[in-house]
């Protein structure tokens, strides 16, 4: 789907915004789902809608329409994190734990956020949007795919090579180049690097 | 690299960081790291990069997602937000077949229903108009069923049935005087599973879109409640 015209969006053109919401919804929803599906699945849709609403306020802040996707993802991410924080704060503060405890009992999971690594929530919206935007440009899809298969899916070198018809000897190179792209993008985010150092201590 | 090629080091480092290493491979890497401080530094750097990658990658992938559409009620809410924030919508709605999709944010055959109804509880008369747009050639039975449900909710209504969006648009533009009556148009888009309500009460306009599943009769109760709330004194 092609992005809509930014000038038309700034003008408040209804059909341009119709296109924009169709174009942006998958990203907003997928990001909200990523953060909330485990503990607050009923809030995923709301957060996605709120992220799009907030994006309307910020349409004049971007230079190119392509930036809107990274921005809406960033907004959805931070809103989702806020929802989680509110839910945990309520659990600790008011004793109203039924919904979160029910989730715990149902899944046998801890309801506190797991220690999942340095948090991106320390970045403000603009920083996170800039990071995502840069990675969209610099992280090649094939490198991202191999990184995901290896580090997130836990596939072996052999399995990845077979899956994508890549020489097994090249897997390491794909991983290294993908990691380099991420390193270069995150090098411009001192807050994130501080989080990383704190996490590693 | 103390006997380890760069490729071998990378492979062993990645495997140990990801928990996929064998004992023999671990021993090989440990020996190499112990003998070369630079290699140890490089290994630590890789470890940090992997930690960041695991955090960021899912978000990057989610940002690139392209599946799914906003639900009907969300489209209405977002449209209102655009109007409030950026002013009135552009003229595109009146130009082409897409005009009816601006009402519903989808390109699909539409069925809309407007009901004519007298609403005795309103301070002034309330006139509800009902129409259905059937572009996909629904069987006569199905169209009649939906009409019957609507007729039951608003027994004094007359149902206008249209076969093209242009006809519906023309009908939608045609508003009777609102000086002495509130006029409500209810539009049922069966294909999209949405029912839209637009009302005019003197200078005030109200509108809402309802998602309709299989229970049209049940959803119409919500529509009636909404109209009552909007037209109450």
Interface residues (C-beta under 8 A of the other chain):
Chain A: X1 X8 X10 X11 X12 X13 X14 X15 X16 X17 X18 X21 X22 X25 X26 X27 X29 X30 X31 X33 X34 X45 X48 X49 X52 X53 X56 X57 X59 X69 X70 X73 X77 X116 X117 X118 X119 X120 X131 X132 X135 X136 X139 X144 X147 X148 X150 X151 X152 X154 X156 X157 X169 X171 X172 X173 X175 X176 X178 X179 X180 X182 X183 X186 X192 X196 X199 X200
Chain B: X7 X10 X11 X14 X15 X18 X20 X46 X48 X49 X50 X51 X52 X53 X54 X55 X56 X57 X58 X59 X60 X61 X62 X63 X64 X65 X66 X67 X68 X69 X70 X71 X74 X75 X77 X78 X79 X81 X82 X83 X85 X86 X87 X88 X89 X90 X92 X93 X98 X101 X102 X105
